[in-house]
């Protein structure tokens, strides 16, 4: 018994009972770098800085990032091209560049469908007149664009349902949610993301040409992000311009709830266990943690920098990793929030304008 107690004390004191480790990729948009971060449940650190882009004298703007469902590759959208942007493919572990493909103007967020194996990328298009933009559909094995689907003005946030059958995206300057049928390669439904009647746009499939886009009044909602519930029955849309997140009942294709937020909500994510909705408040420099069952905000946590950006939740639903851009010459940061205790447990300084963030893996 005495020997057992001594061994146990040694194990505890030396910390040899290894905890779970979490690995996350985050982009630094104004520094043309991607950082690989490791968090051990107590402390986080950068374990690799990965330079990206091909133009040494230009800031190319790494924006969106996603990891393949099998965890073998990660994909990065570089927004600024001549004139078009690209998506780059890297191997996880080695972080070796594999290939790239040219897409539309300012490719942004993206994800691979586990039903088709294809990569769906929205082309944000910040250039020139306000006009309809597109979703690029890419074969990630061959890195070629196989189709391009027209949507609304400045599509930004986009995510695919857990069954892989539908891709949802929101167009900021159209105030519209778009449902893409990944098997049919077509927009199947659209929905205005506000809770009051919008008089400036039609939302039928027949109006998808958007011929009157340049003259119509921009909606105040300005949706920036969309995320599906793990049960694929609900969807959450962030209305950056009206300071709320709306829940969409996918069966009824209608807004079922509204969450009034702090200033400038930007991104959101739902935990795998379906318990938490985490929302980044870009203008307020804070992150909100909501209980989805009650619809109550459990905590509003101040971030370590100004201009809160993206969020990703670990697959065990324990931690939220939040990217914060910073202002002027400040470094960005990744803030790590303990969702069970509702506290900020650590932050890691990264490159300037931390933005896109993606979970790679966790290990026991």
C-alpha atoms as one frame of an Amber mdcrd trajectory, in Angstrom:
protein
   0.000   0.000   0.000   2.815   2.389   0.870   4.573   1.683  -2.411   1.322
   2.310  -4.330   0.846   5.680  -2.597   4.414   6.710  -3.361   4.044   5.781
  -7.039   0.735   7.613  -7.303   2.240  10.728  -5.739   5.147  10.610  -8.187
   2.819  10.214 -11.143   0.660  13.149 -10.067   3.622  15.390  -9.260   5.353
  14.683 -12.564   2.141  14.942 -14.570   2.805  11.636 -16.309  -0.910  10.962
 -16.669  -1.046  12.488 -20.140  -4.110  14.519 -20.975  -5.865  15.000 -24.288
  -4.148  17.252 -26.819  -5.921  19.465 -29.352  -4.498  20.694 -32.670  -5.881
  23.726 -34.502  -4.869  25.649 -37.647  -5.358  29.438 -37.777  -4.611  31.938
 -40.555  -2.902  35.321 -40.245  -4.399  37.275 -43.106  -2.043  40.263 -43.003
   1.082  38.177 -42.538   0.620  35.367 -45.101   1.097  32.667 -42.501  -0.821
  29.744 -41.074  -0.056  28.658 -37.509  -0.476  25.168 -36.093  -1.445  25.348
 -32.423  -1.372  22.632 -29.774  -3.388  22.826 -26.539  -2.956  20.278 -23.738
  -5.986  21.199 -21.655  -4.070  23.827 -19.705  -1.680  25.643 -22.008  -1.554
  26.378 -25.705   1.413  27.120 -27.943   2.362  27.510 -31.595   4.215  24.423
 -32.765   4.689  25.528 -36.372   4.547  28.736 -38.435   3.774  27.918 -42.071
   4.503  30.601 -44.721   1.915  30.604 -47.521   1.518  32.304 -50.882   3.781
  32.681 -53.897   4.308  36.446 -54.160   6.986  37.520 -51.665   6.338  41.252
 -52.086   2.532  41.054 -51.866   0.098  40.265 -49.053  -2.082  37.537 -50.582
  -4.462  37.216 -47.633  -4.984  33.648 -46.374  -8.648  33.719 -45.423 -10.611
  30.467 -45.242  -9.229  27.163 -44.000 -10.667  23.665 -43.708  -9.393  20.155
 -42.985 -10.488  17.144 -45.038 -12.868  14.695 -43.294 -10.089  12.081 -43.093
  -7.678  14.609 -41.557  -4.988  14.016 -44.201  -5.100  17.413 -45.918  -5.905
  21.024 -45.203  -7.106  23.568 -47.714  -6.519  27.308 -47.704  -8.131  30.108
 -49.685  -5.795  32.940 -50.640  -8.085  35.787 -51.464  -5.904  38.189 -53.417
  -4.773  37.075 -56.843  -4.019  38.638 -60.209  -6.948  39.029 -60.582  -8.392
  35.805 -59.146  -7.792  33.987 -55.887  -6.728  30.388 -55.319  -7.313  27.442
 -53.042  -4.156  25.637 -51.909  -3.922  22.018 -50.757  -1.461  21.003 -48.018
  -0.643  17.702 -46.344  -1.261  17.610 -42.601   1.705  16.619 -40.465   4.332
  17.677 -42.993   2.338  20.793 -44.040   3.802  20.313 -47.499   2.153  22.168
 -50.384   0.528  19.646 -52.745  -1.289  21.720 -55.384  -3.457  24.764 -56.009
  -6.391  25.779 -58.194  -7.488  29.205 -59.435 -11.098  30.095 -58.600 -13.168
  33.284 -58.582 -12.737  36.710 -57.061 -11.770  36.508 -53.369 -12.480  32.843
 -52.488 -13.425  32.682 -48.814 -14.965  29.911 -46.697 -15.146  26.282 -47.799
 -15.748  22.694 -46.752 -15.627  19.167 -48.185 -18.845  17.130 -48.367 -18.512
  13.647 -46.912 -21.241  12.558 -49.366 -19.595  13.664 -52.624 -15.971  14.190
 -51.576 -16.020  17.546 -53.373 -14.877  20.900 -51.970 -17.386  23.782 -52.005
 -15.886  27.293 -51.931 -17.746  30.611 -51.888 -16.252  33.455 -53.949 -16.758
  36.559 -51.813 -15.919  39.095 -54.576 -15.025  42.411 -52.959 -14.122  44.011
 -56.272 -16.043  46.560 -58.335 -19.826  46.749 -58.581 -22.179  44.855 -56.295
 -23.179  41.928 -58.448 -24.019  38.240 -57.977 -21.118  35.967 -57.119 -20.634
  32.211 -57.090 -19.828  28.943 -55.345 -16.931  27.011 -56.880 -17.110  23.214
 -56.729 -13.662  21.634 -56.717 -12.381  18.064 -57.045  -9.862  18.059 -54.158
  -7.970  15.040 -55.530  -7.216  16.537 -58.935  -7.535  20.166 -57.707  -9.689
  21.255 -60.627 -12.887  23.297 -60.606 -15.725  21.116 -61.887 -18.621  23.567
 -61.630 -19.548  27.089 -60.574 -22.984  28.037 -59.219 -24.324  31.610 -59.101
 -25.673  32.936 -55.785 -25.920  36.423 -54.280 -23.798  39.463 -53.549 -20.738
  38.824 -51.367 -21.309  35.230 -50.192 -19.127  34.722 -47.123 -20.043  32.127
 -44.492 -20.699  28.591 -45.741 -21.057  25.172 -44.145 -22.234  21.676 -45.138
 -24.704  19.558 -43.203 -23.374  16.595 -41.255 -24.900  14.147 -43.740 -23.010
  15.955 -46.511 -26.073  16.460 -48.718 -26.652  20.227 -48.478 -24.330  23.190
 -48.502 -25.593  26.435 -46.983 -24.127  29.862 -47.628 -25.132  33.419 -46.848
 -24.647  36.452 -49.086 -23.971  39.581 -47.031 -25.313  42.148 -49.460 -28.310
  40.088 -50.534 -29.476  39.244 -47.002 -30.153  35.727 -48.225 -29.490  32.138
 -47.190 -28.805  29.738 -50.079 -29.296  25.976 -49.985 -27.192  24.062 -52.510
 -28.132  20.474 -53.325 -24.675  18.893 -53.603 -25.939  15.962 -55.701 -27.865
  18.064 -58.199 -25.345  20.940 -58.432 -28.102  23.522 -58.079 -29.608  25.974
 -55.618 -32.694  24.271 -54.200 -34.052  26.949 -51.818 -33.400  30.536 -50.707
 -34.548  32.419 -47.615 -34.319  36.016 -46.416 -32.419  35.994 -43.103 -34.272
  38.855 -41.403 -37.345  38.733 -39.203 -39.116  41.694 -40.832 -40.492  41.795
 -44.354 -37.876  42.670 -46.953 -39.220  44.655 -49.907 -36.164  44.831 -52.092
 -35.524  41.293 -53.288 -37.424  38.315 -54.545 -36.368  34.941 -53.213 -37.828
  32.467 -55.678 -35.519  30.185 -57.621 -36.750  31.890 -60.800 -35.212  35.177
 -59.674 -31.708  33.749 -59.243 -30.373  35.806 -62.160 -30.494  38.898 -59.878
 -30.786  41.308 -62.815 -31.812  44.175 -60.522 -29.039  43.624 -57.966 -27.104
  46.806 -58.735 -30.087  49.068 -58.080 -31.703  47.349 -55.110 -31.293  48.689
 -51.591 -28.937  46.594 -49.508 -30.577  44.760 -46.601 -29.529  45.783 -43.102
 -29.117  42.176 -41.876 -25.790  41.537 -43.699 -25.497  37.816 -42.792 -21.890
  36.705 -42.382 -22.020  33.097 -41.169 -24.095  29.938 -41.147 -23.743  26.710
 -39.173 -25.883  23.523 -39.007 -27.002  21.833 -35.796 -25.523  18.316 -35.384
 -29.006  16.857 -35.924 -29.284  18.601 -39.339 -32.760  19.835 -38.388 -31.750
  23.410 -37.630 -29.382  26.001 -38.992 -27.951  29.125 -37.328 -27.382  32.312
 -39.330 -25.422  35.294 -38.014 -26.926  38.661 -38.968 -23.952  40.962 -38.477
 -25.885  44.133 -39.343 -28.811  43.645 -36.946 -26.957  42.109 -33.988 -28.724
  38.762 -33.860 -28.464  35.109 -34.761 -31.526  33.392 -36.189 -32.355  29.705
 -35.975 -33.771  28.206 -39.185 -36.089  25.205 -38.997 -34.983  23.289 -42.101
 -38.187  21.274 -42.347 -40.406  24.372 -42.238 -37.788  26.525 -44.012 -38.551
  29.389 -41.672 -37.018  31.255 -38.737 -37.929  29.477 -35.505 -35.967  31.521
 -32.926 -33.892  34.687 -32.668 -30.953  35.319 -30.315 -30.219  39.008 -29.688
 -26.463  39.432 -29.331 -23.759  41.962 -28.508 -22.456  44.303 -31.226 -21.331
  42.905 -34.534 -21.792  39.121 -34.338 -19.623  37.551 -37.016 -19.119  33.767
 -36.788 -20.752  30.973 -34.833 -20.491  27.254 -34.198 -22.613  24.608 -32.455
 -20.914  22.031 -30.233 -21.071  18.391 -31.330 -23.193  17.503 -28.286 -25.758
  20.109 -29.424 -25.596  21.960 -26.106 -23.697  25.157 -26.908 -23.964  27.864
 -29.533 -20.795  29.958 -29.488 -20.933  33.349 -31.233 -18.069  35.754 -31.900
 -18.905  39.443 -31.414 -16.550  41.194 -33.799 -17.391  44.799 -32.939 -17.623
  44.217 -29.174 -14.403  42.178 -28.924 -16.205  39.432 -27.006 -17.452  35.864
 -27.375 -20.895  34.679 -26.303 -21.676  31.157 -25.101 -25.365  30.247 -25.380
 -27.362  27.304 -24.063 -29.345  26.104 -27.070 -32.070  24.330 -25.124 -33.068
  27.376 -23.050 -31.940  30.046 -25.512 -30.087  31.815 -22.681 -26.632  33.367
 -23.014 -24.558  31.645 -20.328 -21.492  33.883 -20.563 -20.115  36.850 -22.491
 -16.330  36.638 -22.363 -14.012  39.528 -23.227 -11.373  38.556 -25.744  -7.669
  39.361 -25.392  -7.613  41.563 -28.521 -10.014  43.761 -30.433 -11.921  42.521
 -33.500 -13.061  38.994 -32.660 -13.273  36.811 -35.766 -13.730  33.013 -36.029
 -14.521  30.106 -33.743 -14.136  26.332 -33.803 -15.228  23.916 -31.070 -13.339
  20.742 -30.193 -15.142  17.477 -31.116 -15.522  16.598 -27.409 -17.500  19.861
 -26.907 -15.140  21.019 -24.143 -13.273  23.958 -25.668 -13.901  26.804 -28.086
 -10.913  28.193 -29.997 -11.519  31.824 -31.021  -9.402  33.816 -33.483  -9.025
  37.528 -32.704  -7.586  39.863 -35.322  -6.112  42.665 -33.220  -5.827  46.249
 -34.503  -3.102  48.220 -36.276   0.286  46.593 -35.622  -0.905  44.249 -32.872
  -0.428  40.502 -33.214  -3.562  38.429 -33.441  -4.482  35.802 -30.879  -6.254
  32.509 -30.395  -8.341  32.580 -27.202  -9.267  29.229 -25.661 -12.556  29.068
 -23.738 -13.512  26.262 -21.365 -17.180  25.659 -22.246 -17.974  23.663 -19.115
 -16.606  26.276 -16.698 -17.282  29.277 -18.976 -13.847  30.839 -18.554 -10.955
  31.913 -20.747  -8.200  29.420 -19.929  -5.375  30.561 -22.205  -4.492  32.614
 -25.263  -1.734  32.293 -27.859  -0.285  35.232 -29.769  -0.185  34.615 -33.527
   0.412  36.727 -36.635  -1.432  39.861 -37.664  -5.163  39.696 -38.411  -5.927
  36.193 -37.194  -8.944  34.983 -39.125  -9.854  31.581 -40.500  -9.607  28.765
 -37.989 -10.054  25.001 -38.338  -9.775  21.995 -36.032  -7.364  19.267 -37.154
  -7.345  16.521 -34.524  -7.280  15.614 -30.861  -5.225  12.855 -29.318  -5.435
  11.019 -25.979
